[in-house]
Amino acid sequence: MEFYQITEVVRRALREDLSLGDVTTTGLIPRDLRGCGTIIANEEGLLAGIDVACEVFRQIDPVLTFQPHLSDGTHLTPKRLIATVKGRLCSILSSERVALNFLQHLSGIATLTAQYVAAVADTKACILDTRKTIPGLRHLAKYAVAVGGGKNHRICLGDGVLIKENHIIACNKLGMELPEIIKQMKRKAPHTLRVEIEVRTVTEAGKAAAAGADIILLDNMSLEEMEEAVTVVAERALLEASGGITRENIRAVAETGVDLISIGALTHSAKALDISLDVN
């Protein structure tokens, strides 16, 4: 994750929260009153976003001293000290919510990802995220997935080819069937990009492999269908399972022999980790 990405996201978040100032802090706290804030974990999880929190405090008040005590990827336990920030209390208070929002959200994503990764240990399956992210936070969310041990699928529409059902329907209106769609995409795609296509049946998976697809996404298939697709494709393409993946069934999905498992919930449904800031 590039620093400029952190800077811009933090700038937007602070503009949102402080567009009218902080009337409570301004009305109660003298600017010269100094103190210390301690950021503490209140539950077990995986830390992510410490540099983002640091940037929040820096943009609010460059004179604040932010001291991280843990790095991203650290396993958190209740009451564990994450960081301290010292300086003007008014600055710490105005920074608190935005800094915690980032830490809680990103740590929640990293924690959930790590749980899925652990569930498929000792299989060949790799855990992937999707583009189902909160608008404007994609780079941070995908960074948190990586902290949790997952891999990033496409960052944006231009860094990978994924022919989905609606693309296929649109191409069918032009008289193109699945093999022709794949072959045309392979002719037109940059040579650095692999071509992936979404299929709904084992028969379609076989046709996609025969047409030269690099990756075949098995959309909402049963475990039995996934196993059959693995046999039919016979390693001519990577197989990605997607749709309806939960922590309860992911081990069984991995054991079908698929190579990749993509999970939108990593970024759109991760529960924020409970992290707090106390001043003294």
DASULGI-V341461 format. One record per pair of residues at least 24 apart in sequence whose ideal C-beta (glycine too) atoms are under 7 Angstrom apart, sorted by the first residue. I is the first residue (numbers start at 1). J is the second residue. Records with the same first field share a line. If there is no record, write none. Layout:
I=J  J
//
This chain:
1=139  140  143
5=139
6=51  52  55
7=55
9=136  137  140
10=52  55  56  59
11=59
12=136
13=98
14=56  59  60  98
17=97  98
18=94
22=94
25=90  93  94
29=89  90  93
31=88  90
33=89  90
34=87  88  89
35=89  92  279  280
36=84  86  279  280
37=84  85  92  277  278  279
38=81  84  277  278
39=82  83  275  277
40=79  80  81  82  276  278
41=76  77  78  80  82  275
42=78  274  275  276
43=78  273  274
44=76  77  78
45=76  107  111  273
46=73  75  76  107  110  111  114  147  148
47=72  73  74  76  82  107
48=72  106  107  109  110  144  147
49=102  103  106  107  144
50=83
52=102  106  140
53=83  99  102  103
56=95  98  99  102
57=85  95  99
60=91  94  95
61=87  88  91
63=87
64=91  92
72=147
73=147
82=275
89=279
92=279
96=277
100=275  277
103=275
104=272  273  275
105=272
106=140  144
107=273  275
108=270  271  272  273
109=141  144  145  148  266  267  270
110=144  147  148
111=148  273
112=266  270
113=145  148  149  150  266
114=148  149
115=247
116=247  250  263
117=148  149  150
119=247  250  251
120=250  251  254
123=254  255
124=259
125=254  258  259  260  261
126=151  259  260
127=151  261  263
128=153  260  261  262
129=153  263  266  267
130=262  264  267
132=264  267  268
133=267  268
141=267
145=266  267
150=266
153=262
160=193  196
161=185  189  193  194  195  196
162=196
163=196  197  198
164=198
165=198
178=204  207  208  211
179=207  211
182=208  211  212  213
183=211  212
186=212
202=228  229  232
205=229  232  233
206=232  233
208=237
209=233  236  237
213=237
214=238
215=240
216=240
217=242
218=242  258
219=243
220=244
223=252  253  256
226=253  256  258
227=256  257
230=256  257  258
//
